[in-house]
Amino acid sequence: ESEHLKIPITLIQKISPDTLAIDELRSEVGLNIMTKLFDNPLIKQHLPDKWNISFTTEFDKKACRDLFETIKTSTNALMYSGSTFHQFNHSFNPDKYFIDIEKGKERLSKKDSNVFPGGHYRLMMRRVARSSDARTLISTIIPPISFCDNSVNYLIPKNYNPDQLVFICSVFNSYVFDFIVRSKLNSNITIGLINQLPMPRLENTHRWYKPVIERGSKLICTTKEFTNLWEEVMKTTWSTKSEIGEEERNKLRAELDGIIAHIYGLTEEEFIYILGTFPIVAQAQKDAALLSYKALASQFKETGKQEEQLATLIQSGETNKIEFKSTLRVDVKTGKPEKFIEHSVLKTLAAFLNSDGGTLLIGVDDDKKILGLEGDFNSFSKPDKLDEFQKHFDNLISKSLGNRFQRYLNVEFPKQDDKIVCIVAIKEKSSEPVYIINEAGQESFYIRRQASTVELKLSEALTYIKEHWK
């Protein structure tokens, strides 16, 4: 019995929900890896309030031969096949066939008269695949005004935004995701197989979301056809300077592999195990991915510490040095931004600065319930919600307290129960009195007294200041 692995039925149900069949697991390490990987939602699962994806195919190669053209013109577009592209590379092989754009649209309209999928940036993956090749899952993003045959699956362009498209492509081309594909592959990568693979649904509020899409964009957006995608995701102007050499590409890919291994929660031993299942890949490439993983370990460990710290703070409850606020600016009753909500946050921070420091948690109510920052995020119109939250917070501090007090504030955004909370930690009293300045230019002075924030009258404030600042 000691030589056998005990595989929980719940894991089998996650790995193979339709057939309850499972490939052979030969070690405890392999079992631990699969347990962690399949803690993530399957691609086919529709999650409310998350981005969801689905795949399909386009032209049947045999049925549409009458549309094929072999010379590029101003009125036709490339028809992508599995051999045309490689990982993060939309032009791996020379163009072979083209289709007249209007004729192609007309033929596709018989399937769906409302949508021309080729008018969007699309994620592609090869259907033909072998576990014995250097890499099994081959995926990239192709530019708009294009067609594809049924040797590829493509991501239907809906229910996600451009940066999510880059994130998905980055995960698909990682060693970890390729390992999952290999564990289930029989012959072709069918849509049914893809639907049963686990993938983290990170949002732009996740700490590691931006590092992934920045690296993925640099690998994908190598020609002018990707100008719009680059500028949408990177928020900078694309130019030929955005092109990178092979050495930089290898470095970015190694960094992506290290980040994604951490996102899946793998240990160093487990990542080494996965890299060992790619015998044809050059050892230098695998070593680079492992080095990247090791270099990032302390940062991911710090993320875990932040989450542990958050749980401890919430459990402690409100005290003279801990305060909870449901939101930064939105009234939870009306769902609208209100100045008095912002003022409540600012006076707490001023009180901590005028006392002996303290910690403010935004996104937690008085009953210790974690609300997260979703309410505040929804009040901003731009797509990068966390960035907008941070900018708004900094602006409030600047206008109402003063920029010189920013140095006392340590702001972090840990996650708990899949919800982001803002922690503002003030370790010590300010070196000078702190006043809140309202819209009319009037000053107010606050301190902490037990578990409350108290405004002092002028005479009280003068006495307090004299006693606490000399």
C-alpha positions in Angstrom: 0.0 0.0 0.0 2.9 2.4 0.7 3.8 2.1 -3.1 0.4 3.3 -4.1 -0.9 6.9 -4.6 -4.2 7.8 -3.0 -6.0 10.1 -5.5 -9.0 11.9 -4.0 -12.2 11.4 -6.0 -12.7 15.2 -6.0 -9.4 15.6 -7.9 -10.5 13.0 -10.5 -13.8 14.9 -10.9 -11.8 18.1 -11.6 -9.3 16.6 -14.0 -11.8 14.6 -16.0 -15.4 15.7 -15.1 -17.0 14.0 -18.1 -15.4 10.5 -18.0 -13.8 10.3 -14.5 -10.7 8.9 -16.2 -7.3 10.0 -15.1 -3.9 9.5 -16.6 -1.3 7.7 -14.6 0.3 9.6 -11.8 3.6 8.1 -10.7 4.7 10.2 -7.8 3.6 12.3 -4.9 5.1 15.4 -6.6 2.9 14.8 -9.7 -0.2 14.4 -7.6 0.6 17.6 -5.7 1.1 19.5 -9.0 -2.2 18.3 -10.5 -4.0 19.2 -7.3 -2.7 22.8 -7.4 -3.3 23.2 -11.1 -6.9 22.0 -11.0 -7.7 24.3 -8.1 -8.1 26.9 -10.9 -11.4 27.0 -12.8 -11.7 25.1 -16.1 -11.9 27.1 -19.3 -15.4 25.8 -20.0 -16.7 27.1 -16.6 -18.7 30.4 -16.9 -17.9 32.5 -13.9 -20.1 35.5 -13.1 -18.2 38.8 -12.9 -15.2 37.3 -14.5 -14.0 37.1 -18.1 -15.1 34.0 -19.9 -13.8 32.5 -23.2 -14.8 30.0 -25.8 -13.3 28.6 -29.0 -14.4 27.7 -32.4 -13.0 27.0 -35.9 -13.5 29.0 -39.2 -13.1 27.8 -42.7 -13.1 24.1 -43.6 -10.1 23.8 -45.8 -11.6 21.3 -48.2 -15.0 23.1 -48.4 -13.6 26.5 -49.2 -10.9 25.7 -51.7 -12.8 27.8 -54.3 -11.9 30.9 -52.3 -8.1 30.3 -52.2 -5.8 32.8 -53.9 -2.1 32.5 -54.0 -1.0 36.1 -54.7 -1.5 38.9 -52.1 -3.6 41.8 -53.3 -5.1 44.9 -51.7 -8.5 43.2 -51.6 -7.6 39.9 -50.0 -6.3 38.7 -46.6 -4.2 35.9 -45.3 -5.7 32.7 -44.3 -3.9 31.4 -41.3 -3.2 27.7 -40.9 -1.5 25.8 -38.1 1.9 26.0 -39.8 1.7 29.8 -40.3 2.4 30.7 -36.7 4.3 29.6 -33.6 4.4 30.7 -30.0 4.2 34.5 -29.8 4.9 34.6 -33.6 2.2 35.3 -36.1 4.5 35.0 -39.2 6.5 31.9 -38.4 6.1 30.5 -42.0 5.6 32.3 -45.3 2.1 33.2 -46.4 0.5 30.5 -48.5 -3.2 31.2 -49.2 -5.3 34.3 -49.2 -9.1 34.9 -49.4 -10.9 37.8 -50.9 -12.2 39.9 -47.9 -15.7 40.4 -49.2 -16.1 36.9 -50.5 -14.8 35.6 -47.2 -17.2 37.7 -45.2 -20.1 36.6 -47.3 -19.2 32.9 -46.8 -18.9 33.4 -43.1 -22.2 35.3 -42.9 -23.9 32.0 -43.5 -22.7 30.9 -40.1 -23.3 34.2 -38.3 -24.6 37.2 -40.2 -23.8 39.7 -37.4 -20.1 39.1 -36.8 -16.9 39.1 -38.8 -14.4 37.5 -36.4 -11.5 38.3 -38.6 -12.1 42.0 -37.9 -10.6 41.7 -34.5 -7.3 40.6 -32.9 -7.7 36.9 -32.4 -5.9 34.3 -30.3 -5.0 31.1 -32.4 -3.8 27.7 -31.4 -2.8 24.8 -33.5 -5.1 21.8 -33.5 -2.4 19.3 -34.6 -0.1 18.6 -31.7 2.2 15.9 -30.3 3.5 15.4 -26.8 6.8 14.3 -28.2 7.6 17.7 -29.8 9.7 20.3 -28.1 6.4 22.2 -27.3 2.9 20.9 -27.7 0.5 23.9 -27.4 1.4 26.5 -30.1 -0.5 29.8 -29.7 -0.3 33.4 -30.7 -2.4 36.5 -31.5 -3.0 37.4 -35.2 -3.8 40.9 -36.5 -7.3 42.0 -37.7 -8.6 41.4 -41.3 -7.6 37.8 -41.6 -9.1 34.4 -42.0 -8.1 30.9 -40.7 -8.8 27.3 -41.7 -9.9 24.4 -39.5 -6.3 23.4 -38.6 -6.5 26.0 -35.8 -8.9 26.9 -33.0 -9.5 30.5 -32.4 -10.8 32.4 -29.4 -14.2 33.9 -30.2 -13.8 37.7 -29.9 -16.3 38.5 -27.1 -16.5 38.8 -23.3 -12.8 39.9 -22.9 -10.7 42.9 -23.6 -7.3 43.2 -25.4 -5.1 42.9 -22.3 -7.0 39.7 -21.2 -6.3 38.4 -24.7 -2.6 38.9 -24.2 -2.8 37.4 -20.7 -4.5 34.2 -22.1 -1.8 33.9 -24.8 1.0 34.3 -22.3 -0.5 31.5 -20.1 -1.1 29.2 -23.0 2.5 29.4 -24.1 3.9 28.7 -20.7 5.6 25.4 -19.7 3.0 24.9 -17.0 0.0 25.1 -19.2 1.8 23.0 -21.9 2.4 20.4 -19.2 -1.4 20.3 -18.5 -2.1 19.9 -22.2 0.3 17.0 -22.5 -1.3 15.2 -19.6 -4.6 15.0 -21.4 -3.6 14.9 -25.1 -4.4 11.9 -27.3 -3.9 13.4 -30.8 -5.3 16.8 -31.7 -6.0 19.7 -29.4 -9.7 19.8 -29.7 -12.0 22.4 -28.3 -13.4 19.8 -25.9 -9.8 19.2 -24.6 -9.2 22.9 -24.2 -12.5 23.4 -22.3 -11.3 20.9 -19.6 -8.0 22.7 -18.8 -7.6 24.9 -15.7 -6.6 28.5 -16.1 -6.4 31.3 -13.5 -8.8 34.2 -14.4 -6.7 37.0 -13.1 -8.1 40.6 -13.4 -6.1 43.8 -13.9 -6.3 44.4 -10.1 -4.1 41.4 -9.5 -0.5 42.3 -8.6 1.0 40.0 -11.3 -1.5 40.7 -14.0 0.3 43.7 -15.4 3.8 42.1 -15.4 2.4 39.2 -17.5 0.6 41.4 -20.1 3.6 43.7 -20.4 5.9 40.9 -21.3 3.4 39.2 -23.5 2.8 42.4 -25.5 6.5 42.8 -26.1 6.6 39.3 -27.5 3.5 39.6 -29.6 3.4 43.1 -30.9 6.5 43.0 -33.2 5.1 44.5 -36.4 3.0 47.6 -37.2 -0.2 45.4 -37.6 -0.2 45.3 -33.8 0.0 49.0 -33.2 -3.6 49.2 -31.8 -3.2 46.2 -29.6 0.1 47.6 -28.2 -1.3 51.0 -27.5 -4.4 49.6 -25.9 -2.5 47.3 -23.6 0.8 49.2 -23.0 -0.7 52.8 -23.1 2.3 53.9 -25.1 2.9 54.6 -28.8 4.1 51.6 -30.8 7.2 52.1 -33.0 9.9 50.0 -34.6 11.8 50.5 -31.3 9.2 48.2 -29.8 10.8 45.3 -31.8 13.1 43.2 -29.7 15.9 40.7 -30.5 16.1 37.0 -29.8 18.1 37.4 -26.6 15.5 39.8 -25.1 12.7 37.5 -26.3 14.2 34.5 -24.5 14.6 36.6 -21.4 11.0 37.7 -21.5 9.7 34.2 -22.0 11.8 32.9 -19.1 10.3 35.6 -16.9 6.8 34.8 -18.0 7.4 31.1 -17.2 8.6 31.9 -13.8 5.7 34.3 -13.0 3.1 31.8 -14.3 4.6 28.9 -12.3 4.2 31.1 -9.2 0.6 32.1 -10.1 -0.3 28.5 -10.2 1.2 28.1 -6.7 3.9 25.7 -7.6 7.0 25.0 -5.5 10.5 25.0 -6.9 10.6 21.2 -6.8 7.3 21.0 -8.7 8.4 23.5 -11.3 11.6 21.5 -11.8 9.5 18.4 -12.3 7.4 20.1 -15.0 10.5 21.4 -16.8 11.9 17.9 -16.8 9.0 16.7 -18.9 10.3 18.8 -21.9 13.4 16.7 -22.8 13.8 18.3 -26.3 13.8 21.9 -25.1 17.4 23.2 -24.7 18.6 23.0 -21.2 19.7 26.6 -21.2 16.0 27.7 -21.8 14.7 25.6 -19.0 17.5 26.8 -16.7 16.6 30.4 -17.5 12.9 29.8 -16.6 14.0 28.2 -13.3 16.3 31.1 -12.5 13.4 33.5 -13.1 11.2 31.4 -10.8 13.8 31.6 -8.1 14.4 35.4 -8.5 10.7 36.0 -8.1 10.2 33.7 -5.0 10.8 36.4 -2.4 8.2 38.7 -4.1 5.5 36.0 -4.2 6.4 35.2 -0.6 5.8 38.8 0.3 2.4 38.7 -1.3 1.6 35.7 1.0 2.7 37.7 4.0 0.5 40.6 3.0 -2.5 38.3 2.9 -1.6 36.8 6.3 -1.2 40.3 7.7 -4.6 41.3 6.4 -6.3 38.4 8.0 -4.7 39.2 11.4 -5.7 42.8 11.2 -9.3 42.0 10.4 -9.5 39.5 13.2 -8.1 42.1 15.7 -11.1 44.4 14.9 -11.1 48.2 15.3 -8.9 49.6 17.9 -7.1 52.9 18.6 -4.6 51.9 15.9 -6.9 50.0 13.5 -9.8 51.4 11.5 -12.1 49.8 8.8 -13.7 51.7 6.0 -16.1 50.1 3.5 -15.0 52.2 0.6 -12.7 55.1 -0.4 -15.3 57.3 -2.1 -18.6 55.4 -2.8 -21.6 55.4 -0.5 -22.5 51.7 -0.2 -26.2 52.6 0.1 -26.5 54.6 -3.1 -23.5 53.3 -5.1 -22.4 56.8 -5.9 -19.2 58.7 -5.0 -19.7 61.1 -2.1 -17.4 63.7 -0.7 -18.3 62.8 2.9 -17.1 59.3 2.3 -13.7 60.6 1.2 -13.6 63.0 4.2 -14.2 60.1 6.5 -11.1 58.3 5.1 -8.9 61.4 5.2 -9.8 62.4 8.8 -8.8 58.9 9.9 -5.4 59.1 8.2 -4.9 62.6 9.7 -5.8 61.3 13.2 -3.2 58.5 12.8 -0.6 61.0 11.7 -1.4 63.2 14.7 -1.3 60.3 17.2 1.1 57.4 17.2 0.3 55.9 13.7 -2.1 53.2 12.8 -3.5 51.1 10.0 -6.5 51.8 7.8 -8.2 49.0 5.9 -10.4 50.2 3.0 -12.8 47.5 1.7 -13.7 46.1 5.1 -16.9 47.1 7.0 -17.4 47.5 10.7 -18.5 43.9 11.1 -15.2 42.6 9.7 -16.8 41.6 6.4 -14.5 41.9 3.4 -16.3 44.0 0.7 -13.2 44.5 -1.4 -12.7 47.6 -3.6 -15.2 46.6 -6.4 -17.5 49.4 -5.4 -14.8 52.0 -5.8 -13.4 50.4 -8.9 -16.9 50.6 -10.6 -16.8 54.4 -10.0 -13.9 54.8 -12.4 -14.4 54.8 -16.2 -10.9 53.8 -17.3 -10.0 50.1 -17.7 -7.1 50.0 -15.2 -9.2 50.3 -12.1 -6.4 49.7 -9.6 -4.3 52.4 -11.2 -7.2 54.8 -11.1 -7.9 54.0 -7.5 -4.2 54.7 -6.6 -4.2 58.0 -8.6 -7.4 59.1 -6.9 -6.1 58.2 -3.4 -2.8 60.1 -4.0 -4.8 63.1 -5.3 -6.9 63.2 -2.2 -3.8 63.1 0.1 -2.2 65.8 -2.0 -5.2 68.2 -1.9 -6.4 67.6 1.6 -3.3 66.8 3.7 -0.3 67.8 1.6 2.2 65.9 -0.5 4.9 66.0 2.2 2.9 63.5 4.3 2.8 60.9 1.5 6.2 59.5 2.9 4.4 58.3 6.1 1.9 56.2 4.2 2.7 52.6 3.1 -0.1 51.5 0.8 -0.6 47.8 -0.2 -3.3 45.8 -2.0 -3.5 42.3 -0.7 -6.2 39.9 -1.6 -8.5 37.9 0.7 -11.4 35.7 -0.3 -10.7 36.7 -3.9 -11.3 40.4 -3.0 -8.8 43.2 -3.0 -8.4 45.3 0.1 -6.3 48.5 0.5 -4.1 48.7 3.5 -2.7 52.1 4.5 -0.1 51.7 7.2 1.3 54.7 9.1 4.1 53.5 11.4 4.7 56.6 13.4 3.4 60.1 14.3 4.1 62.9 11.8 7.0 65.2 12.6 4.5 68.1 12.4 0.8 68.6 13.0 -1.5 67.5 10.2 -4.6 69.4 9.2 -7.4 68.4 6.8 -8.1 71.2 4.3 -11.7 71.2 3.0 -13.0 72.7 -0.3 -13.4 76.1 1.3 -9.8 76.2 2.5 -10.8 75.6 6.2 -8.6 73.5 8.4 -9.6 70.7 10.8 -7.5 68.9 13.3 -8.2 65.2 14.3 -6.7 62.7 16.7 -7.3 59.0 17.7 -9.1 58.4 21.0 -9.7 54.8 21.8 -11.3 53.3 18.7 -12.6 56.6 17.4 -11.4 59.6 15.3 -12.1 62.8 17.2 -12.0 66.4 15.9 -10.5 68.9 18.4 -11.7 72.4 19.0 -9.2 75.2 18.3 -8.2 75.5 22.0 -8.0 71.8 22.5 -5.9 71.4 19.3 -3.4 74.1 20.5 -3.0 72.4 23.8 -2.5 69.0 22.2 0.0 70.3 19.7 2.0 72.0 22.4 2.1 68.7 24.4 3.0 66.4 21.5 5.3 68.5 19.3 8.2 70.4 20.9 
